[in-house]
Amino acid sequence: MMSDLEKISKHLTPRPAFQGQIHVDSLRVPSSYPPDLLSSSPQLIREDLQRHRTNLIPLIIRPVEEGEYEVIFGKEIVEFARELGINHLFASRIELQDEDVLPFQKRLKSIFGMNQKASSSYSQILLQSTFMDQIAQLVRMLIEENKMTFKNQFDKLENKLDEQNNSLQKISQELDELKKRLSLRELQQPISRQTMTEERVFINRYRNPQNLTKRVPNLKNKEAEIIIQQIQEGRRFKSVDELKAIAPSGRWDELNIQF
């Protein structure tokens, strides 16, 4: 699937265009030709062809098969030329894919619709100018419309980018807040352990081995039972080294032992 930028690029890409005479037998009008796409009134087209034996109003075609061309704009010119026995017409040949034909015709229809509202009708302008001038004027109109189309597409993309930037900023703020929470939690954990280890342990007051094992990390039950037994027999421990000698598994250095 093409991105929005690729669609815009494809829409604005210049297409090869060639002007010259072509035989009417090489032209065909597709059934999909818009019935309301008129370059001028039928009477003006017929009069123009009868007077000059060729067309001064633009005829736009595209190649579809070898030696065969499809009429994109100017169906009435081709029909009247055949009726009047005119074999050659001036045409502007452009390269268009099948899916690009209808959008191109819609743009032409829009252009002629805008010009019909002007003080001088587009048909009169065409009759007063040369064929190359007509093509140049038509190309300028298409370029101006493409500029507006590009601007509209660009504005839409810019709005989307703004929305994405806002979303990214929001995510960034949420991440910063999460970092602060995690940092605060990490700071709180050492404080809790420090508070726990700074609590005084009055070793000579213990009478229950289970209470002592809960208080001293890694202390084995058998070692706790020996310490409690000696305390009950009247011994008073006076140093951590004495405790380590009896119960080496205990992490005595992490505690505030009171004797």
C-alpha positions in Angstrom: 0.0 0.0 0.0 1.4 3.5 -1.0 1.9 6.0 1.7 0.3 9.5 1.6 3.6 11.0 0.4 3.9 8.4 -2.4 0.4 9.1 -3.5 1.0 12.8 -3.6 4.3 12.2 -5.6 2.4 10.0 -8.1 -0.4 12.5 -8.4 2.0 15.4 -9.2 4.5 13.5 -11.4 4.8 15.2 -14.8 3.6 12.9 -17.6 5.1 13.0 -21.2 3.0 15.0 -23.6 3.3 15.3 -27.4 1.4 17.5 -29.9 0.7 16.8 -33.5 -1.8 15.6 -36.1 -3.4 12.2 -35.9 -5.8 10.3 -38.2 -9.4 10.0 -36.8 -9.4 6.3 -37.6 -6.8 5.8 -34.9 -9.1 7.3 -32.3 -11.8 5.7 -30.2 -14.2 7.1 -27.6 -14.6 4.7 -24.6 -18.1 4.0 -23.2 -16.8 5.4 -19.9 -16.3 8.9 -21.3 -18.2 11.4 -19.0 -21.3 12.7 -20.9 -21.0 16.1 -19.1 -17.4 16.7 -20.0 -17.8 19.4 -22.7 -15.0 21.6 -24.1 -17.4 23.9 -25.8 -20.9 24.1 -27.2 -21.5 21.6 -30.1 -22.5 24.4 -32.4 -19.1 26.2 -31.9 -17.2 23.0 -32.4 -19.0 22.2 -35.7 -18.5 25.8 -37.0 -14.9 25.7 -36.0 -14.3 22.4 -37.9 -16.3 23.5 -41.0 -14.3 26.8 -41.2 -10.8 25.6 -40.6 -11.1 21.9 -41.6 -9.3 21.1 -38.4 -9.7 21.7 -34.7 -8.5 24.8 -32.8 -10.1 23.5 -29.5 -7.8 21.0 -27.7 -8.1 17.3 -28.2 -6.4 15.1 -25.6 -5.7 11.5 -26.2 -3.7 8.6 -24.7 -2.1 5.5 -26.3 -3.9 2.2 -25.4 -2.7 -0.2 -28.1 -0.2 0.0 -30.9 -1.5 2.6 -33.4 -4.7 3.1 -31.4 -5.6 6.0 -29.0 -8.3 6.7 -26.6 -10.0 10.1 -26.4 -9.6 11.6 -22.9 -11.0 15.0 -23.8 -12.8 16.4 -26.9 -15.2 13.6 -27.8 -17.4 16.0 -29.8 -14.5 17.1 -31.9 -13.9 13.5 -33.1 -17.5 12.8 -33.7 -18.1 16.0 -35.8 -14.8 15.4 -37.7 -16.0 12.0 -38.8 -19.3 13.4 -39.7 -17.8 16.2 -41.8 -15.2 13.9 -43.4 -12.2 15.5 -41.7 -9.4 12.9 -41.5 -6.7 14.6 -39.4 -7.0 16.5 -36.1 -4.5 18.2 -33.9 -4.1 16.3 -30.6 -2.1 16.4 -27.4 -1.0 12.9 -26.5 -0.3 12.1 -22.8 0.6 9.0 -20.9 -2.1 8.0 -18.4 -2.8 4.7 -16.6 -6.3 3.3 -16.6 -6.9 4.3 -12.9 -5.7 7.9 -13.7 -8.1 8.6 -16.5 -11.2 9.4 -14.5 -9.4 11.7 -11.9 -7.8 13.6 -14.9 -11.2 14.0 -16.5 -12.7 15.2 -13.3 -10.0 17.8 -12.9 -10.7 19.0 -16.5 -14.4 19.2 -15.8 -13.7 21.3 -12.7 -11.5 23.6 -14.6 -14.0 24.2 -17.3 -16.7 24.6 -14.7 -14.7 27.4 -13.0 -14.0 29.1 -16.3 -17.6 29.1 -17.4 -18.4 31.3 -14.4 -15.9 33.9 -15.6 -16.9 37.0 -17.5 -15.3 35.6 -20.7 -16.3 32.0 -21.4 -13.6 29.5 -21.8 -15.0 28.6 -25.3 -14.4 32.2 -26.5 -10.9 32.2 -25.2 -10.2 28.9 -27.0 -11.5 30.3 -30.3 -9.3 33.4 -30.1 -6.1 31.5 -29.4 -3.8 29.1 -31.3 -3.8 25.4 -30.5 -0.5 25.6 -28.7 -1.7 28.5 -26.6 -4.7 26.4 -25.7 -2.6 23.5 -24.6 -0.3 25.9 -22.6 -3.3 27.5 -20.9 -4.8 24.1 -20.0 -1.5 22.9 -18.6 -1.2 26.0 -16.5 -4.6 25.4 -15.1 -3.8 21.8 -14.2 -0.6 22.9 -12.5 -2.4 25.4 -10.4 -5.0 22.9 -9.4 -2.3 20.3 -8.6 -0.7 23.0 -6.4 -3.9 23.3 -4.4 -4.3 19.5 -4.3 -0.7 19.2 -3.0 -1.3 21.9 -0.4 -4.4 20.2 0.9 -2.6 16.8 1.1 0.4 18.5 2.7 -1.9 20.2 5.3 -3.5 16.8 6.1 -0.1 15.2 6.5 1.1 18.1 8.7 -2.0 17.6 10.9 -1.2 13.9 11.2 2.4 14.6 12.1 1.2 17.1 14.8 -1.1 14.5 16.2 1.8 11.9 16.3 4.1 14.4 17.9 1.5 15.1 20.6 1.1 11.4 21.2 4.9 11.0 21.3 5.2 13.8 23.8 2.5 12.3 26.0 4.3 8.9 25.9 7.5 10.6 26.8 5.9 12.3 29.7 4.4 9.0 30.9 7.9 7.3 30.6 9.5 10.1 32.6 6.8 9.7 35.3 7.4 6.0 35.4 11.2 6.5 35.7 10.6 8.8 38.7 8.4 6.2 40.3 10.9 3.4 39.8 13.8 5.6 41.1 11.8 6.5 44.2 11.0 2.8 44.8 14.7 1.9 44.5 15.6 4.7 47.0 13.0 3.5 49.4 14.1 -0.2 49.4 17.6 0.4 50.8 16.2 2.7 53.4 13.8 0.0 54.6 16.7 -2.6 54.8 18.9 -0.1 56.6 16.1 0.6 59.1 15.6 -3.1 59.6 19.4 -3.7 60.2 19.7 -0.8 62.5 17.1 -2.2 64.9 18.9 -3.5 68.0 19.0 -7.2 68.7 19.3 -8.0 72.4 20.8 -11.4 72.0 20.9 -12.4 75.6 17.2 -11.8 76.1 16.0 -14.4 73.6 14.3 -17.5 74.9 12.8 -19.0 71.8 14.9 -20.5 69.0 12.2 -19.8 66.4 12.1 -16.1 67.2 15.9 -15.9 66.9 15.9 -17.6 63.5 13.4 -15.1 62.3 15.5 -12.2 63.4 18.9 -13.4 62.2 19.2 -14.0 58.4 20.3 -17.5 57.3 20.5 -18.7 60.9 19.9 -22.5 61.1 17.4 -23.9 63.7 20.0 -26.2 65.3 22.4 -23.3 65.8 19.6 -21.2 67.3 18.7 -24.0 69.7 22.4 -24.2 70.9 22.5 -20.4 71.5 19.2 -20.4 73.4 20.2 -23.4 75.4 23.5 -21.7 76.5 21.6 -18.5 77.4 19.2 -20.6 79.6 22.1 -22.2 81.3 23.3 -18.7 82.3 25.8 -17.7 79.6 25.9 -14.1 78.5 27.3 -13.5 75.0 29.7 -10.5 74.9 30.8 -10.4 71.2 29.8 -11.3 67.7 32.8 -13.6 67.4 31.3 -15.8 70.2 28.0 -16.0 68.2 29.9 -16.8 65.0 31.8 -19.6 66.7 28.6 -21.3 67.6 26.4 -20.3 64.7 28.5 -19.5 61.6 25.6 -19.6 59.2 23.9 -16.5 60.6 24.6 -13.1 59.0 25.5 -11.4 62.3 27.4 -8.5 60.8 24.2 -7.1 59.3 22.6 -6.8 62.7 23.0 -4.3 65.5 23.7 -6.8 68.3 23.3 -5.6 71.8 24.9 -7.7 74.6 
